[in-house]
């Protein structure tokens, strides 16, 4: 048998069944994977299929919708509603939650950003999908207004030179799967993903266009990164697509910063389908997912309790080495900081 063909491919479905023994969770992840394949196909054909440009609408948070935003949203909603295992859906592109009809409803509630970073799509920059999964309680939107402690599964899919799915079950390891186009399946390629033990590459990632709006400790931390820690300056890398920036940070090390500031006192990123799922992944890979100084204290993103399906939160995510630099700056400003 040729070594080029794997006759025992470690697929996504196999992994989920082996580790959960839950057929309904297998169906959910399979439905998510189907939508990711559809979105990947649309992203890959965006140019020739004339899918670039605006759709003429705005989404739930006031952002202009791209054609691919709308298409990706429809793909995910159709896949999840018809999976038979979902009861409530929340999408960044929809102002109101979607209650699945009773004859199709199941035990899961899913929140998602169908195409994160879509403002970059017209210039062919990496984009992705982010999702979080909760178990149903009463079948209402309140089932999703819970902290990361109740999130049973969280992940993202990156669409670039390869299509990569990274996800974790609450309390589990972070696992990576790559779409093999020859068999149309996500195959397990990154096992027990962890932040580099030494902190990895010295990279800071933030939108420095917001510098004048930041609080002083964040300014001081970014200046420290630029001027060098222990004589070694950091490199700036900022894509502007959260999935791409977090994926790089997870693999290479470094820190991603999108803090609360004078312009956006509650932060800019959405708590339910950006902050919480990424926080679970970062923490379970050995990193830190902090809010920075927010609402009078420094806390964990995973502990935030969403008060609205589209509420926002600040984010500081990275390895202990680099988040420690930010905490040191807060400490010097007289702000109590958690231990690393």
N, C-alpha and C positions, 0 to 999 in steps of 0.2 A: 504494500500500500504506500502511495506517495506521501512523503513527509509534509507536503504542502497542504494536505487535507487533514483536518482534525475530525476523526470519526467519533469523538466523545466531547464535543464542544461544551464548555461550562457556561450555559446560557443563563439569562436573567431569571426565567421561569424556574429553572432547576434550583438556582440559588435561593430564591424566595421560598419555595416549597420545602427545601431541605432545612432552612433556618427558622421557619415559622410554623410549618405544618398547617397552614391556614389557606385553604383553597380560594376563599374570597379575597384574601390579600394578594394571592397570585393573579386573580382576575383583575384586580385594581392596577397592579403594576404592569400587567400586560396591556391594559387599556391605555395607561399613561405612555407606555413604550410605543404603542401604535400611533398615538398622537404625535410623539416626538419624531417618528419616522416620516409622518406626513409633513410636519413642519420643516424637517430637514430637507425634504424634497422640494418644498415650496421655496425655501431660502436658497437652495442650490440653483433653482431655475428662475429666480426673481428677475434677472436681467432679460432673458429670452422670452419669458412669459409676461413681461411688462408689469411686474408687481411692485416696482418702486413707486415712491410718491405717496401723497396723502389721500386718505379715504374721504376727507371732507367732514369728519366728525371729531369730537373730543371725547376722551374716556372719563372714567369716574373721578379722576383726580385733576382733570383740566388739561391733560396733555393732548396734543394733536395726534389723532390716530393715523397710522400708516396703513396702507392696503394689507400688508402682511400682518399687522396687529389684528385686524378684523378677521382675516382668514385663519390665523393661528388660534384665535379665540374660538371660532366656530369649530375648528378641528378638535380642540380639547373638550369643549362642551358636548359635542356629538359623541365622542368616544366615551366620556365618563357617564353621561346620562344613559347610554345604551349598554353600559357594562353590567347593570343589574346589581351593583354593590355600593352605589352612592346615594345619599339622601339630600345633601345640601352642597352646593358649589358656590364659590366666590371667585370672581375673576377681576383683575385690575381693570379690564375693559368694560365691565358692567357695573352700573351704579348700585343695583340691587342684587341680593343673593338669588340664586336659582334653586328653587325647591323642586326636586325630582318627583314626577308623578308616582303615586303610591304603588302602581303596578310594576314600576321599574326600580323602586327604591331599595337600598341596601343599608349596610351598617356603617359606611364611611362618609365623612365630610371632607371635602378637598378645597383648599384655597390655592390659587396659582396666578402667576404673572406669565401669560402665554408667550410673550416675546420681549424679554428684558433687553434693554439696550437698542430698541428698534430705531431710535433717532440716528443710529449709526448705519442702518441697513443700506441706505442709498450709496454709501461710500465703501460698502463691502467689508465692514469691520465685524468681528465676531459678535454674535448675539446668543441668547439662551432662553431657557424656560426654568422657572423656579416653582416649587410646590411644597405644600405642607398637608399632612393628613391627620385627621382626628376621628375618633369613634363617635358615632351618633349617641345622643342621650334622649332628646325629645323631638328630634327632627326639625328643629328651628335653627335660625342663624346663631342663636346663643351657643350652639354646639361648637362653633368655631371661635367664639370670643373667650378663648382660654389661653393660658400661658404655655410656654414651650414644654413645661412639665407634663402636659397632657397630649402633646404632639407625638403620635406613634411612629411617624415616618416623615422624613424630609429629604429633599434632594433638588438637584438641578441638572439640566441637560445643556451642553455647550455645542453650538453649531459652528464648526470652523473647518480646518483641514481634515479633521476627523469629527465624528459625532460621539461625544462622550457623556454618559450618564453617571452621575455621582450621587449616592444616597446613603442614608443611614436609618436604622430603626432605633427608637429611643432606648438608650442604654447599651447600644451595640457598637460595632465598628463601622468605619466609613469605607465603602466599597465603590470601585469604579468599573464601569462596563463600556466597551467600545462597540459601536455598530459595525458589524461585518456585512458589507453590502453584498457579498457573494451568497450569503445565506439569509440575509434580511433579519438577523437576530443580534441583540446585544449580548456580547461575550465578555465574561469576567476577565479583566486585564490588569486591574490595580487592586491588590489585596491588602486589607487593613491599612488604609492610607493614614499617614502620620505627618505632622509638621517635622521638618528636619530637627534632629535633637540639639544641634548647636545653633539653632535659629535660622540656618540657611543663608541665602543671599541677603545682602543688605539693601533692601528695596522698600521705599515708602510710596504709597499710592493714595493720592487725594486730588481734589479739584482745587488747585491753589488760586484759582480765580475768586474763590470765596474767602481768601486769607483775611481781608479787612473786616469780615463779619465774625471771625472766630473769637473765642475767649482767649485770654492771654496764655494759659497753660498749653493750649493746642498750638498756638503760634510758636511758643518756646520749644515745644517738642519737634515741630517741623523744622525749625531753624537748627536744632540739635542734629537732626538727621542730615540736613544739608551740609552742616559744618563738620560733621564727623563724630562718631562715638569711638573713643579710644584711637583717635587719629585716622579713622577710616570713614570717609563720607559715604552716604547712601546714594543709590541711584533712584531717580524718579521714574516711575512707570504708572501711567494712568490711561486706561482705555476708555473709560466712561460707560462701559457695559459691566454691570456688577458681576455677572456670571464669569466673564473673562478675567476680571481683576481678582475675584476671590479664588478662581481655579488656579491662577498663577501663584497667588499668595500661599495657597495650600500646598502646591507642589514644590515651589522654590523657597518659601519662607518670606519674611518681611511683614509689612503691616498695611492694612487698608483702613482709611480714615474718612468717614463722612459724618462729622459731628453736628450737634445742634449749634446754631449760631444766631446772631441778631436777625438775620433775614428769615431763617426757618427755626424758630425756637423749639419746635418739637421734632426737628430733624427733617430729612427729605425722603428717606426710603420708607416703604410701606412695611409696617410691623408684621402683619399676618402672613404675607406671601413673599417677603424679602428678608426682613430682619430675623424673625424667629427660625425659619428653616435654615438659613445660612449659619445662625448661631449654633444650632444643634450640630451641624456638620463640623464647624470649626472647633467646638469644645470637645466633641468626641474623637477628633483627630489630634487632640493634645494642645489645642490653642486656647485663646481667650477671646470671648465675644462680649465686649463692654459697651455700655451706653455712653461712656464718658460722663461728664458732669451734666446731669439731666434731672430736672424736677427736685433739686436740692441735694442730690447725692450721686455717687457713682455706683452703678449696679450692673447686673447681667441682662443682656438683651432677652435671654430665654426666660427671665422671670417677669418680663413686662406682661401686663394684662390688657389686651386690646379692648378699647371701649367703643370701637367702630370697625366695620370690616375694612375700611380704607384708611385707618389712622396711621400716623407716621412715627418713626423713631430714629434716633441717632445711632451710629454704629462705629465702633473702633474694634477691628478684628485683626488678630495676628498671633505670632508666637510670644511666649513669656518674655523673651529678651527685648523685643521691640515695644510691646504694650507696656513693659516696665519703664521704658523711657518716658512715655506719656504719663504714667502714674507718678513718676518722680517729679515731673513738672507740676502736676496737681498738688503733690505733697508740699513742694516748695511754696505754693500759693496758699498753704494753710488748709487745704481741703483733705478730708479724711479719705483714704484710699484703701481698697481691699488688698489683702495679701495675695500674691501671685501663686 
